[in-house]
Amino acid sequence: MQVAGRAGRADRPGEVIIQTRTPDHYALRAVVERNYDAFAVSELAYRQEAAYPPFTRVTHAVVRARTDPAAESGADALIQWMAAGALPSDAICLGPAPAFHRVKAGWAQWQVVLKSLPENMETVLSHASAFPPPPGTIVFLDVDPEGMA
């Protein structure tokens, strides 16, 4: 909506072209109808059903090592560590998976995503923060990340 609102200037008309395979998607319908409220209602319902923020909190854990097998092994170890902990029943550990930028500045990267209800995330973080990374690995935790790239 914001981009469409910027099309054209003063007396010069603008045009917005959207190319999609899903023209009936609720977000696109809301843009075409300029109906932010309809978008917000649909998006919040989707986020609640999928256990996405703001209904849960998310922590993005990135495990780095000099080799891909070591990073993958470190991420596997983090998952095992989390599974062995006394975590809240709503806690979810997703992964491990290669990070979006699998190699960054010479470091191989694998990722784990931790999700929990807002009131339980402190317990999840406490356990994740106590994880002893395998030799040669580094673990970064990003709480409520703006992105996971």
HUFEN-V942321 format. One record per pair of residues at least 4 apart in sequence whose ideal C-beta (glycine too) atoms are under 7 Angstrom apart, sorted by the first residue. I is the first residue (numbers start at 1). J is the second residue. D is the distance in Angstrom with one decimal. If there is no record, write none. Layout:
i | j | d
I | J | D
I | J | D
This chain:
i | j | d
1 | 5 | 6.2
1 | 31 | 5.3
1 | 34 | 6.5
1 | 36 | 6.4
2 | 6 | 6.9
4 | 16 | 4.4
4 | 31 | 6.2
7 | 14 | 2.8
7 | 15 | 6.2
7 | 16 | 5.0
8 | 12 | 5.5
8 | 13 | 4.9
8 | 14 | 2.7
18 | 28 | 6.4
20 | 28 | 6.2
23 | 28 | 6.2
24 | 29 | 6.8
25 | 29 | 6.9
26 | 30 | 6.3
26 | 39 | 6.7
26 | 42 | 4.1
27 | 31 | 6.7
27 | 39 | 5.9
28 | 32 | 6.4
29 | 33 | 6.0
30 | 35 | 4.9
30 | 36 | 6.7
30 | 38 | 4.9
30 | 39 | 3.5
33 | 38 | 6.9
35 | 39 | 6.6
36 | 40 | 6.1
37 | 41 | 6.4
38 | 42 | 6.4
39 | 43 | 5.8
40 | 44 | 6.1
41 | 45 | 6.5
42 | 46 | 6.4
43 | 47 | 6.2
44 | 48 | 6.3
45 | 49 | 6.4
46 | 50 | 6.1
47 | 52 | 4.1
47 | 53 | 6.8
47 | 55 | 6.0
48 | 55 | 4.9
51 | 55 | 6.3
51 | 56 | 4.9
51 | 115 | 6.1
52 | 56 | 6.4
53 | 57 | 6.6
53 | 58 | 6.1
56 | 115 | 4.9
56 | 116 | 6.2
56 | 117 | 6.0
57 | 116 | 6.0
57 | 118 | 5.1
57 | 121 | 4.1
57 | 144 | 6.0
58 | 113 | 6.4
58 | 115 | 5.4
58 | 144 | 6.3
58 | 145 | 6.7
59 | 114 | 4.3
59 | 124 | 6.9
59 | 125 | 6.4
59 | 128 | 6.7
59 | 141 | 5.6
59 | 142 | 6.7
59 | 143 | 5.0
60 | 111 | 6.5
60 | 113 | 5.9
60 | 142 | 4.4
60 | 145 | 4.5
60 | 148 | 4.9
61 | 78 | 6.2
61 | 111 | 6.5
61 | 112 | 4.3
61 | 114 | 6.4
61 | 128 | 6.5
61 | 139 | 6.1
61 | 141 | 5.4
62 | 99 | 5.8
62 | 109 | 5.5
62 | 111 | 5.3
62 | 140 | 4.7
63 | 71 | 5.4
63 | 74 | 4.1
63 | 75 | 4.4
63 | 78 | 6.2
63 | 110 | 5.0
63 | 137 | 5.6
63 | 139 | 5.3
64 | 71 | 6.1
64 | 107 | 4.2
64 | 108 | 6.9
64 | 109 | 5.3
64 | 137 | 6.6
64 | 138 | 4.7
65 | 70 | 3.5
65 | 71 | 4.1
65 | 74 | 5.8
65 | 107 | 6.9
65 | 108 | 5.5
65 | 136 | 5.4
65 | 137 | 4.6
66 | 70 | 6.6
66 | 107 | 6.8
66 | 108 | 6.9
66 | 136 | 6.5
67 | 108 | 5.8
68 | 72 | 6.2
68 | 108 | 4.2
69 | 73 | 6.1
70 | 74 | 6.3
70 | 136 | 5.5
70 | 137 | 6.2
71 | 75 | 6.5
71 | 108 | 4.1
71 | 109 | 5.9
71 | 110 | 4.5
71 | 137 | 6.7
72 | 76 | 6.4
72 | 96 | 6.6
72 | 110 | 5.1
73 | 77 | 6.4
73 | 134 | 6.5
74 | 78 | 6.6
74 | 110 | 7.0
74 | 133 | 6.0
74 | 134 | 5.1
74 | 137 | 3.6
75 | 79 | 6.7
75 | 95 | 6.4
75 | 96 | 3.3
75 | 110 | 3.7
75 | 111 | 6.9
75 | 112 | 5.6
76 | 80 | 6.5
76 | 96 | 5.9
77 | 81 | 6.2
77 | 134 | 5.5
78 | 82 | 6.4
78 | 112 | 5.3
78 | 131 | 5.6
78 | 139 | 6.6
79 | 83 | 6.3
79 | 93 | 5.7
79 | 95 | 6.5
79 | 96 | 5.8
79 | 112 | 6.0
80 | 84 | 6.3
81 | 85 | 6.8
81 | 131 | 4.8
82 | 87 | 6.7
82 | 93 | 4.8
82 | 127 | 6.5
82 | 128 | 6.6
83 | 93 | 6.9
85 | 127 | 4.2
87 | 91 | 4.1
87 | 123 | 6.7
87 | 124 | 6.0
87 | 127 | 6.3
88 | 116 | 6.0
88 | 120 | 3.9
88 | 123 | 5.8
90 | 116 | 5.7
90 | 117 | 5.0
90 | 120 | 6.1
91 | 116 | 4.6
91 | 120 | 6.6
91 | 124 | 5.2
92 | 115 | 4.4
93 | 112 | 6.2
93 | 114 | 5.7
94 | 112 | 6.9
94 | 113 | 4.2
95 | 111 | 5.8
95 | 112 | 4.1
95 | 113 | 5.9
96 | 110 | 5.0
96 | 111 | 6.6
96 | 112 | 5.2
97 | 110 | 6.9
97 | 111 | 5.8
98 | 102 | 4.8
98 | 110 | 5.9
99 | 109 | 3.7
99 | 110 | 6.0
99 | 111 | 4.5
100 | 148 | 6.6
100 | 149 | 4.5
101 | 109 | 6.3
101 | 149 | 6.3
102 | 108 | 6.6
102 | 109 | 6.0
103 | 107 | 6.8
103 | 108 | 5.7
103 | 109 | 6.9
104 | 109 | 5.8
114 | 124 | 5.5
114 | 128 | 6.2
116 | 120 | 4.5
116 | 121 | 4.7
116 | 124 | 4.7
120 | 124 | 6.4
121 | 125 | 5.9
122 | 126 | 6.3
123 | 127 | 6.7
124 | 128 | 6.2
125 | 129 | 5.8
125 | 143 | 6.7
126 | 130 | 6.7
128 | 141 | 6.0
129 | 141 | 6.8
131 | 139 | 6.3
133 | 137 | 4.4
133 | 138 | 6.4
133 | 139 | 5.0
